[in-house]
Amino acid sequence: MVQSPRENKTLKNALDAMKNTPIPVAVRMVDTGIGVRIPYVESSTVGEVAGKFSKASTAAKDDAYQLAKGSGGSGVSKEGSVAKGTGDIDNPIRTYRGVELQNIDPVYIADQRTVVEMPFVGKGEKYTNAEGWRRDLKYFWSELLDRHPEAFSPNNRAIIEGRNPFTDSPVNDKVFREYFSQYDVKGVRGDKLVHHHIGGGGQAFPVPQKLHPGSGGIHNIEKEAGIWGKDKIYSELLQKLIKE
């Protein structure tokens, strides 16, 4: 019978000795925003990989127990595409990878359907965030309108298309809430919608303005959860590519 690392002391000691050794775990393609995709090798330590395997094993056993009871298991919610489970290293939202999301209010978690890839322009350039990703509400809303036209009322469509002289930001109206129900909550209905760069990185999604008050609100939530700044490895890679 094959022994587990827990039962095999020699193997356990070997893993302990190697726990800080970096190893490649994935090769990802990064969109530069200029029509070019480049490969990036993502690494982790032996200890981190072993820890994630242990968590996954425990979660799998718990899911089997919960399913046997008929109460369902852990993982992604069936309501929309708002992730509520444990950290997923393959999450399409880059800054959520490896982050525990289940303790965060869903109103602060991006629905994958609303996430827009913002082009990388370069650190220090005009109309960019601190990491160098394009900050452009017209680009963001045009992309989202093209993808989900049914989610926008005639009024919101007019705003996005520049046919409303009084505002350039759509609102969290009934049509939008019916499609993206996470914002059908008291306090943000009818609120102005702004685009937020998740974790200060290159992926953005719409949030009611009341959840995005300057440097507080969702920014603090993401910093406390370890989401903030996780896209920096990609922006630094793209910055080097631009300089070359």
Backbone as CSV, one residue per row, in Angstrom:
resi,resn,N_x,N_y,N_z,CA_x,CA_y,CA_z,C_x,C_y,C_z
1,MET,0.848,-1.199,0.000,0.000,0.000,0.000,0.885,1.251,0.000
2,VAL,0.552,2.238,-0.839,1.330,3.466,-0.911,1.022,4.333,0.295
3,GLN,2.071,4.830,0.932,1.894,5.661,2.115,1.742,7.124,1.719
4,SER,0.971,7.869,2.516,0.821,9.297,2.289,2.022,10.008,2.908
5,PRO,2.279,11.301,2.532,3.382,12.042,3.133,3.310,12.104,4.647
6,ARG,2.081,12.092,5.198,1.917,12.132,6.646,2.454,10.862,7.284
7,GLU,2.229,9.745,6.609,2.627,8.453,7.160,4.099,8.142,6.882
8,ASN,4.639,8.725,5.846,6.015,8.452,5.468,6.908,9.576,5.981
9,LYS,7.599,9.344,7.100,8.392,10.378,7.754,9.539,10.869,6.881
10,THR,10.159,9.957,6.147,11.287,10.334,5.292,10.846,11.309,4.210
11,LEU,9.712,11.005,3.580,9.193,11.883,2.542,8.777,13.223,3.121
12,LYS,8.189,13.201,4.312,7.769,14.437,4.960,8.971,15.330,5.243
13,ASN,10.052,14.738,5.744,11.260,15.516,6.028,11.832,16.124,4.750
14,ALA,11.765,15.354,3.671,12.274,15.846,2.388,11.444,17.031,1.894
15,LEU,10.118,16.927,2.056,9.241,18.023,1.646,9.475,19.266,2.492
16,ASP,9.694,19.069,3.802,9.971,20.196,4.692,11.243,20.918,4.270
17,ALA,12.244,20.143,3.878,13.523,20.731,3.476,13.396,21.518,2.172
18,MET,12.423,21.124,1.350,12.262,21.755,0.037,11.112,22.759,-0.008
19,LYS,10.487,23.042,1.141,9.247,23.812,1.128,9.378,25.214,0.527
20,ASN,10.583,25.803,0.577,10.773,27.145,0.025,11.350,27.133,-1.388
21,THR,11.472,25.940,-1.970,12.018,25.818,-3.322,10.962,26.202,-4.358
22,PRO,11.262,27.180,-5.234,10.283,27.568,-6.259,10.191,26.540,-7.375
23,ILE,8.972,26.283,-7.832,8.753,25.368,-8.956,7.712,25.974,-9.889
24,PRO,7.806,25.717,-11.203,6.784,26.227,-12.130,5.473,25.478,-11.938
25,VAL,4.360,26.216,-11.937,3.055,25.571,-11.751,2.110,25.805,-12.922
26,ALA,2.393,26.804,-13.731,1.506,27.075,-14.864,2.175,27.997,-15.866
27,VAL,1.772,27.873,-17.101,2.192,28.797,-18.151,0.938,29.508,-18.624
28,ARG,0.907,30.815,-18.446,-0.280,31.584,-18.803,0.048,32.544,-19.940
29,MET,-0.969,32.823,-20.753,-0.818,33.797,-21.825,-1.360,35.130,-21.340
30,VAL,-0.549,36.169,-21.420,-0.931,37.495,-20.947,-1.263,38.383,-22.135
31,ASP,-2.429,39.022,-22.076,-2.850,39.932,-23.137,-2.213,41.292,-22.905
32,THR,-1.420,41.770,-23.847,-0.742,43.058,-23.695,-1.667,44.234,-23.970
33,GLY,-2.819,43.963,-24.590,-3.734,45.045,-24.927,-3.388,45.710,-26.250
34,ILE,-2.333,45.232,-26.913,-1.931,45.813,-28.199,-1.929,44.739,-29.282
35,GLY,-2.778,43.720,-29.080,-2.910,42.670,-30.073,-1.869,41.581,-29.991
36,VAL,-1.090,41.583,-28.910,-0.037,40.575,-28.743,-0.231,39.856,-27.420
37,ARG,-0.166,38.538,-27.443,-0.242,37.740,-26.224,1.109,37.081,-26.006
38,ILE,1.620,37.159,-24.767,2.937,36.605,-24.479,2.826,35.582,-23.358
39,PRO,3.682,34.559,-23.380,3.637,33.539,-22.323,4.305,34.024,-21.049
40,TYR,3.767,33.602,-19.913,4.360,33.927,-18.617,4.326,32.678,-17.751
41,VAL,5.487,32.304,-17.224,5.576,31.117,-16.377,5.308,31.523,-14.933
42,GLU,4.237,30.976,-14.362,3.880,31.282,-12.982,4.479,30.226,-12.068
43,SER,5.109,30.684,-10.997,5.759,29.739,-10.088,5.167,29.817,-8.692
44,SER,5.432,28.795,-7.906,5.006,28.726,-6.514,6.061,27.913,-5.784
45,THR,5.974,27.842,-4.467,6.940,27.039,-3.726,6.369,25.651,-3.472
46,VAL,7.258,24.720,-3.190,6.828,23.353,-2.895,5.854,23.353,-1.722
47,GLY,6.148,24.168,-0.701,5.283,24.239,0.479,3.897,24.747,0.156
48,GLU,3.812,25.774,-0.712,2.510,26.325,-1.093,1.686,25.313,-1.880
49,VAL,2.344,24.605,-2.790,1.645,23.596,-3.585,1.121,22.479,-2.697
50,ALA,1.967,22.030,-1.753,1.557,20.965,-0.838,0.382,21.413,0.027
51,GLY,0.424,22.685,0.470,-0.660,23.211,1.295,-1.969,23.280,0.542
52,LYS,-1.918,23.713,-0.729,-3.132,23.791,-1.545,-3.697,22.405,-1.829
53,PHE,-2.786,21.426,-2.029,-3.236,20.057,-2.268,-3.964,19.524,-1.042
54,SER,-3.424,19.840,0.139,-4.043,19.380,1.383,-5.429,19.989,1.555
55,LYS,-5.550,21.305,1.261,-6.845,21.979,1.370,-7.852,21.392,0.388
56,ALA,-7.380,21.150,-0.840,-8.270,20.596,-1.866,-8.758,19.211,-1.474
57,SER,-7.868,18.419,-0.885,-8.232,17.075,-0.457,-9.286,17.124,0.636
58,THR,-9.092,18.044,1.595,-10.054,18.195,2.692,-11.403,18.667,2.162
59,ALA,-11.368,19.648,1.226,-12.611,20.178,0.652,-13.363,19.108,-0.119
60,ALA,-12.616,18.269,-0.838,-13.249,17.201,-1.617,-13.971,16.220,-0.706
61,LYS,-13.322,15.882,0.420,-13.950,14.970,1.370,-15.200,15.598,1.973
62,ASP,-15.118,16.897,2.283,-16.264,17.590,2.867,-17.409,17.671,1.860
63,ASP,-17.081,17.954,0.584,-18.110,18.021,-0.451,-18.830,16.684,-0.601
64,ALA,-18.059,15.604,-0.561,-18.664,14.279,-0.691,-19.639,14.026,0.451
65,TYR,-19.252,14.463,1.649,-20.115,14.297,2.820,-21.373,15.147,2.688
66,GLN,-21.196,16.425,2.269,-22.336,17.328,2.132,-23.294,16.858,1.040
67,LEU,-22.732,16.370,-0.071,-23.576,15.879,-1.158,-24.353,14.636,-0.736
68,ALA,-23.705,13.785,0.065,-24.370,12.579,0.558,-25.552,12.952,1.448
69,LYS,-25.407,14.094,2.172,-26.490,14.565,3.032,-27.570,15.292,2.228
70,GLY,-27.232,15.624,0.978,-28.198,16.341,0.146,-28.180,17.830,0.367
71,SER,-27.096,18.357,0.968,-27.026,19.787,1.251,-26.062,20.514,0.338
72,GLY,-25.561,19.831,-0.718,-24.656,20.500,-1.653,-23.255,20.584,-1.103
73,GLY,-22.350,21.117,-1.896,-20.956,21.226,-1.472,-20.450,22.636,-1.612
74,SER,-19.138,22.790,-1.452,-18.529,24.106,-1.588,-18.271,24.391,-3.047
75,GLY,-17.704,25.567,-3.350,-17.359,25.884,-4.731,-18.088,27.109,-5.238
76,VAL,-18.173,27.254,-6.547,-18.743,28.444,-7.153,-20.255,28.443,-7.062
77,SER,-20.808,29.585,-6.737,-22.256,29.716,-6.636,-22.916,29.519,-7.989
78,LYS,-24.134,28.971,-7.986,-24.874,28.787,-9.230,-25.544,30.081,-9.669
79,GLU,-25.569,31.077,-8.788,-26.214,32.337,-9.108,-25.228,33.223,-9.849
80,GLY,-25.431,33.365,-11.163,-24.517,34.181,-11.943,-23.146,33.554,-11.978
81,SER,-22.123,34.399,-11.996,-20.754,33.908,-12.062,-19.912,34.524,-10.964
82,VAL,-20.531,34.845,-9.828,-19.801,35.437,-8.721,-19.169,34.330,-7.903
83,ALA,-17.856,34.309,-7.857,-17.149,33.254,-7.132,-17.301,33.451,-5.636
84,LYS,-17.644,32.365,-4.925,-17.804,32.449,-3.477,-16.998,31.378,-2.760
85,GLY,-16.285,30.532,-3.511,-15.587,29.408,-2.908,-14.199,29.753,-2.430
86,THR,-13.386,28.718,-2.248,-12.027,28.910,-1.771,-11.140,29.369,-2.911
87,GLY,-9.896,29.756,-2.587,-8.972,30.272,-3.582,-8.760,29.310,-4.737
88,ASP,-8.838,29.822,-5.947,-8.695,29.008,-7.153,-7.532,29.557,-7.963
89,ILE,-6.480,28.750,-8.144,-5.298,29.238,-8.855,-5.557,29.391,-10.347
90,ASP,-6.686,28.892,-10.847,-7.033,29.019,-12.257,-8.174,30.007,-12.486
91,ASN,-8.489,30.818,-11.482,-9.570,31.791,-11.611,-9.275,32.739,-12.774
92,PRO,-10.234,32.958,-13.688,-9.996,33.881,-14.805,-9.753,35.312,-14.356
93,ILE,-10.170,35.628,-13.135,-9.856,36.942,-12.568,-8.509,36.793,-11.860
94,ARG,-7.465,37.342,-12.447,-6.094,37.063,-12.015,-5.825,37.375,-10.550
95,THR,-6.324,38.513,-10.071,-6.027,38.912,-8.699,-6.794,38.101,-7.658
96,TYR,-7.746,37.267,-8.097,-8.479,36.394,-7.179,-7.787,35.045,-6.996
97,ARG,-6.776,34.746,-7.807,-6.142,33.429,-7.748,-5.467,33.194,-6.398
98,GLY,-5.836,32.094,-5.766,-5.263,31.749,-4.479,-5.838,32.518,-3.307
99,VAL,-6.863,33.345,-3.538,-7.465,34.167,-2.479,-8.748,33.515,-1.977
100,GLU,-8.930,33.498,-0.662,-10.158,32.975,-0.062,-11.245,34.044,-0.199
101,LEU,-12.281,33.750,-0.969,-13.324,34.740,-1.249,-14.590,34.559,-0.428
102,GLN,-14.710,33.420,0.269,-15.990,33.105,0.898,-16.357,34.037,2.054
103,ASN,-15.379,34.766,2.599,-15.678,35.667,3.710,-15.927,37.106,3.257
104,ILE,-15.914,37.335,1.948,-16.140,38.673,1.410,-17.601,38.807,0.985
105,ASP,-18.220,39.933,1.313,-19.593,40.195,0.876,-19.641,40.106,-0.653
106,PRO,-20.554,39.288,-1.217,-20.634,39.108,-2.676,-20.770,40.403,-3.462
107,VAL,-21.279,41.453,-2.828,-21.460,42.713,-3.539,-20.115,43.307,-3.955
108,TYR,-19.036,42.879,-3.286,-17.700,43.388,-3.606,-16.920,42.459,-4.541
109,ILE,-17.499,41.320,-4.912,-16.801,40.339,-5.746,-17.272,40.456,-7.195
110,ALA,-16.328,40.483,-8.111,-16.649,40.668,-9.527,-17.370,39.467,-10.121
111,ASP,-18.423,39.746,-10.878,-19.082,38.736,-11.701,-18.207,38.584,-12.950
112,GLN,-17.781,37.375,-13.240,-16.875,37.147,-14.370,-17.423,37.685,-15.685
113,ARG,-18.752,37.727,-15.816,-19.366,38.202,-17.060,-19.141,39.688,-17.285
114,THR,-18.857,40.424,-16.205,-18.712,41.879,-16.321,-17.260,42.336,-16.376
115,VAL,-16.325,41.411,-16.327,-14.905,41.779,-16.282,-14.387,42.130,-17.676
116,VAL,-13.758,43.283,-17.772,-13.181,43.759,-19.033,-11.665,43.862,-18.882
117,GLU,-10.939,43.333,-19.868,-9.481,43.450,-19.887,-9.117,44.848,-20.392
118,MET,-8.486,45.644,-19.531,-8.067,46.979,-19.926,-6.656,46.908,-20.510
119,PRO,-6.398,47.583,-21.622,-5.085,47.516,-22.271,-3.972,48.056,-21.372
120,PHE,-2.784,47.502,-21.533,-1.621,48.013,-20.809,-0.976,49.100,-21.660
121,VAL,-0.821,50.296,-21.076,-0.257,51.442,-21.788,1.180,51.708,-21.354
122,GLY,1.430,51.594,-20.063,2.770,51.848,-19.540,2.705,52.667,-18.267
123,LYS,3.529,52.320,-17.305,3.536,53.018,-16.026,3.942,54.478,-16.204
124,GLY,3.158,55.371,-15.602,3.461,56.791,-15.682,2.829,57.504,-16.861
125,GLU,2.179,56.749,-17.748,1.535,57.363,-18.908,0.202,57.999,-18.501
126,LYS,-0.303,58.899,-19.349,-1.574,59.560,-19.073,-2.725,58.561,-19.119
127,TYR,-3.726,58.820,-18.308,-4.963,58.035,-18.288,-4.708,56.558,-17.974
128,THR,-3.834,56.329,-17.023,-3.570,54.963,-16.565,-3.638,54.926,-15.045
129,ASN,-3.769,53.710,-14.500,-3.694,53.583,-13.044,-2.228,53.451,-12.637
130,ALA,-1.976,53.225,-11.360,-0.603,53.209,-10.856,0.271,52.151,-11.514
131,GLU,-0.337,51.038,-11.942,0.442,49.961,-12.560,0.655,50.158,-14.059
132,GLY,-0.083,51.097,-14.660,0.090,51.353,-16.087,-1.019,50.839,-16.978
133,TRP,-2.109,50.334,-16.369,-3.247,49.846,-17.156,-4.161,51.019,-17.517
134,ARG,-4.713,50.994,-18.694,-5.553,52.081,-19.195,-6.755,52.329,-18.292
135,ARG,-6.974,53.590,-17.950,-8.140,53.998,-17.161,-9.037,54.821,-18.079
136,ASP,-10.064,54.177,-18.598,-10.886,54.800,-19.631,-12.311,54.275,-19.529
137,LEU,-13.192,55.081,-18.953,-14.563,54.613,-18.738,-15.313,54.395,-20.051
138,LYS,-15.029,55.199,-21.075,-15.705,55.021,-22.365,-15.335,53.679,-22.989
139,TYR,-14.059,53.345,-22.920,-13.600,52.056,-23.455,-14.264,50.915,-22.688
140,PHE,-14.259,51.033,-21.359,-14.827,49.983,-20.514,-16.293,49.730,-20.836
141,TRP,-17.103,50.803,-20.821,-18.538,50.628,-21.022,-18.878,50.202,-22.451
142,SER,-18.110,50.646,-23.413,-18.343,50.215,-24.800,-18.111,48.718,-24.943
143,GLU,-17.054,48.229,-24.288,-16.755,46.802,-24.323,-17.883,45.991,-23.680
144,LEU,-18.371,46.468,-22.530,-19.416,45.742,-21.810,-20.746,45.793,-22.561
145,LEU,-21.033,46.925,-23.184,-22.262,47.052,-23.974,-22.235,46.103,-25.170
146,ASP,-21.104,46.000,-25.828,-20.983,45.083,-26.969,-21.194,43.634,-26.543
147,ARG,-20.735,43.318,-25.343,-20.805,41.937,-24.857,-22.187,41.581,-24.324
148,HIS,-22.824,42.525,-23.618,-24.126,42.254,-22.991,-25.124,43.373,-23.305
149,PRO,-25.511,43.551,-24.548,-26.434,44.645,-24.896,-27.778,44.552,-24.179
150,GLU,-28.200,43.313,-23.869,-29.495,43.123,-23.213,-29.502,43.604,-21.765
151,ALA,-28.335,43.870,-21.194,-28.251,44.297,-19.795,-28.393,45.808,-19.637
152,PHE,-28.528,46.515,-20.756,-28.567,47.975,-20.693,-29.885,48.526,-21.234
153,SER,-30.509,49.352,-20.429,-31.764,49.994,-20.811,-31.478,51.058,-21.876
154,PRO,-32.518,51.539,-22.573,-32.309,52.605,-23.567,-31.598,53.819,-22.970
155,ASN,-31.923,54.148,-21.718,-31.291,55.296,-21.071,-29.798,55.051,-20.853
156,ASN,-29.449,53.874,-20.335,-28.039,53.565,-20.108,-27.272,53.437,-21.423
157,ARG,-27.932,52.894,-22.431,-27.292,52.772,-23.744,-26.970,54.170,-24.308
158,ALA,-27.912,55.095,-24.144,-27.698,56.463,-24.624,-26.514,57.116,-23.915
159,ILE,-26.379,56.834,-22.616,-25.261,57.391,-21.846,-23.935,56.849,-22.370
160,ILE,-23.866,55.543,-22.556,-22.626,54.904,-23.014,-22.248,55.360,-24.421
161,GLU,-23.247,55.551,-25.261,-22.995,55.956,-26.649,-22.792,57.463,-26.796
162,GLY,-22.768,58.187,-25.667,-22.486,59.618,-25.699,-23.644,60.482,-26.131
163,ARG,-24.867,59.977,-25.993,-26.049,60.728,-26.427,-26.770,61.407,-25.267
164,ASN,-26.146,61.387,-24.087,-26.690,62.085,-22.922,-25.683,63.168,-22.523
165,PRO,-26.030,64.438,-22.691,-25.068,65.522,-22.426,-24.804,65.792,-20.947
166,PHE,-25.542,65.121,-20.070,-25.438,65.436,-18.649,-24.571,64.466,-17.845
167,THR,-24.330,63.283,-18.378,-23.519,62.311,-17.633,-22.851,61.333,-18.593
168,ASP,-21.749,60.749,-18.150,-21.071,59.732,-18.965,-21.013,58.388,-18.247
169,SER,-21.768,58.273,-17.149,-21.789,57.013,-16.399,-23.208,56.457,-16.313
170,PRO,-23.414,55.205,-16.683,-24.739,54.576,-16.558,-25.110,54.380,-15.093
171,VAL,-26.341,53.937,-14.860,-26.810,53.759,-13.484,-27.250,52.317,-13.252
172,ASN,-27.305,51.958,-11.994,-27.729,50.615,-11.584,-29.259,50.554,-11.597
173,ASP,-29.818,50.561,-12.805,-31.273,50.585,-12.932,-31.859,49.171,-12.930
174,LYS,-33.176,49.091,-13.100,-33.871,47.803,-13.007,-33.369,46.792,-14.035
175,VAL,-33.139,47.236,-15.263,-32.681,46.324,-16.321,-31.307,45.760,-15.977
176,PHE,-30.419,46.620,-15.517,-29.070,46.174,-15.159,-29.121,45.197,-13.988
177,ARG,-29.970,45.494,-13.000,-30.080,44.637,-11.815,-30.697,43.284,-12.148
178,GLU,-31.596,43.259,-13.101,-32.204,41.982,-13.489,-31.175,41.052,-14.116
179,TYR,-30.201,41.630,-14.766,-29.165,40.827,-15.423,-28.006,40.525,-14.476
180,PHE,-27.645,41.517,-13.665,-26.564,41.346,-12.689,-27.148,41.552,-11.291
181,SER,-27.742,40.495,-10.763,-28.546,40.586,-9.544,-27.752,40.860,-8.273
182,GLN,-26.438,40.769,-8.298,-25.674,41.028,-7.081,-25.848,42.470,-6.605
183,TYR,-26.264,43.364,-7.510,-26.462,44.763,-7.140,-27.929,45.109,-6.909
184,ASP,-28.769,44.079,-6.833,-30.173,44.309,-6.509,-30.338,44.265,-4.997
185,VAL,-29.653,45.184,-4.329,-29.676,45.247,-2.868,-29.946,46.682,-2.424
186,LYS,-30.519,46.790,-1.245,-30.867,48.095,-0.697,-29.624,48.965,-0.539
187,GLY,-29.762,50.215,-0.919,-28.667,51.165,-0.747,-27.904,51.478,-2.014
188,VAL,-27.940,50.564,-2.999,-27.198,50.821,-4.241,-28.103,50.794,-5.474
189,ARG,-29.385,50.504,-5.290,-30.311,50.538,-6.428,-30.402,51.980,-6.949
190,GLY,-30.271,52.142,-8.247,-30.341,53.470,-8.843,-29.061,54.272,-8.713
191,ASP,-28.036,53.694,-8.108,-26.768,54.399,-7.906,-25.984,54.482,-9.217
192,LYS,-25.166,55.493,-9.326,-24.276,55.639,-10.482,-23.282,54.484,-10.503
193,LEU,-22.970,53.963,-11.685,-22.018,52.864,-11.822,-20.667,53.388,-12.298
194,VAL,-19.611,52.916,-11.671,-18.254,53.281,-12.078,-17.481,52.001,-12.375
195,HIS,-16.388,52.120,-13.104,-15.588,50.917,-13.366,-14.421,50.879,-12.389
196,HIS,-14.207,49.714,-11.826,-13.175,49.525,-10.799,-12.129,48.537,-11.288
197,HIS,-10.858,48.911,-11.179,-9.757,48.010,-11.532,-9.533,47.046,-10.364
198,ILE,-9.839,45.780,-10.574,-9.772,44.785,-9.499,-8.348,44.668,-8.970
199,GLY,-8.193,44.920,-7.684,-6.867,44.840,-7.076,-5.890,45.858,-7.620
200,GLY,-6.389,46.910,-8.268,-5.514,47.916,-8.859,-4.819,47.432,-10.113
201,GLY,-5.334,46.333,-10.706,-4.681,45.720,-11.859,-5.318,46.058,-13.192
202,GLY,-5.218,45.113,-14.137,-5.648,45.364,-15.501,-7.028,44.868,-15.862
203,GLN,-7.730,44.244,-14.919,-9.096,43.789,-15.176,-10.063,44.661,-14.384
204,ALA,-11.119,45.115,-15.050,-12.067,46.022,-14.398,-13.487,45.479,-14.480
205,PHE,-14.305,45.889,-13.503,-15.727,45.517,-13.523,-16.546,46.659,-12.934
206,PRO,-17.854,46.715,-13.232,-18.679,47.820,-12.759,-19.108,47.648,-11.305
207,VAL,-19.080,48.751,-10.568,-19.561,48.733,-9.185,-20.356,50.011,-8.928
208,PRO,-21.375,49.952,-8.063,-22.089,51.163,-7.680,-21.132,52.136,-6.990
209,GLN,-21.303,53.411,-7.237,-20.374,54.414,-6.719,-20.284,54.403,-5.195
210,LYS,-21.378,54.064,-4.519,-21.360,54.050,-3.055,-20.395,53.006,-2.500
211,LEU,-20.065,51.992,-3.300,-19.105,50.974,-2.867,-17.682,51.361,-3.232
212,HIS,-17.539,52.494,-3.921,-16.245,52.897,-4.475,-15.941,54.347,-4.079
213,PRO,-15.947,54.648,-2.765,-15.738,56.027,-2.320,-14.261,56.398,-2.208
214,GLY,-13.692,56.875,-3.287,-12.290,57.287,-3.241,-11.354,56.135,-2.948
215,SER,-10.584,56.267,-1.868,-9.600,55.231,-1.529,-10.148,54.192,-0.552
216,GLY,-11.390,54.345,-0.119,-11.961,53.392,0.833,-12.825,52.359,0.153
217,GLY,-13.874,51.911,0.829,-14.827,50.978,0.245,-14.200,49.705,-0.276
218,ILE,-14.445,49.409,-1.541,-13.968,48.168,-2.142,-12.446,48.073,-2.137
219,HIS,-11.763,49.227,-2.166,-10.299,49.207,-2.142,-9.790,48.585,-0.839
220,ASN,-10.382,48.989,0.273,-9.968,48.437,1.567,-10.327,46.962,1.690
221,ILE,-11.496,46.593,1.164,-11.921,45.188,1.190,-10.894,44.324,0.465
222,GLU,-10.464,44.769,-0.706,-9.502,44.000,-1.500,-8.124,43.957,-0.852
223,LYS,-7.729,45.034,-0.220,-6.424,45.048,0.456,-6.416,44.082,1.634
224,GLU,-7.492,44.075,2.400,-7.584,43.177,3.553,-7.612,41.712,3.129
225,ALA,-8.190,41.428,1.962,-8.313,40.047,1.482,-7.064,39.557,0.756
226,GLY,-6.110,40.458,0.492,-4.895,40.063,-0.218,-5.047,40.089,-1.728
227,ILE,-6.065,40.790,-2.220,-6.318,40.883,-3.658,-5.495,42.002,-4.293
228,TRP,-5.291,43.058,-3.543,-4.662,44.264,-4.081,-3.196,44.022,-4.469
229,GLY,-2.846,44.472,-5.666,-1.455,44.421,-6.119,-1.014,43.117,-6.749
230,LYS,-1.904,42.137,-6.870,-1.500,40.825,-7.388,-1.311,40.798,-8.907
231,ASP,-1.763,41.837,-9.595,-1.576,41.902,-11.047,-0.244,42.557,-11.411
232,LYS,0.489,42.990,-10.395,1.727,43.739,-10.629,2.766,42.921,-11.381
233,ILE,2.795,41.600,-11.172,3.788,40.767,-11.856,3.599,40.843,-13.371
234,TYR,2.353,40.991,-13.814,2.071,41.082,-15.246,2.401,42.474,-15.783
235,SER,2.082,43.509,-15.007,2.378,44.867,-15.470,3.886,45.093,-15.557
236,GLU,4.637,44.527,-14.620,6.095,44.670,-14.657,6.680,43.945,-15.868
237,LEU,6.120,42.791,-16.190,6.571,42.037,-17.357,6.288,42.814,-18.643
238,LEU,5.095,43.399,-18.729,4.722,44.165,-19.914,5.526,45.455,-20.022
239,GLN,5.854,46.054,-18.874,6.665,47.271,-18.876,8.051,46.987,-19.458
240,LYS,8.619,45.853,-19.094,9.927,45.463,-19.632,9.838,45.230,-21.131
241,LEU,8.732,44.637,-21.576,8.538,44.366,-22.998,8.462,45.665,-23.792
242,ILE,7.775,46.660,-23.239,7.649,47.955,-23.910,9.013,48.634,-24.035
243,LYS,9.810,48.570,-22.961,11.126,49.213,-22.967,12.076,48.555,-23.957
244,GLU,11.917,47.249,-24.144,12.774,46.531,-25.084,12.377,46.834,-26.523
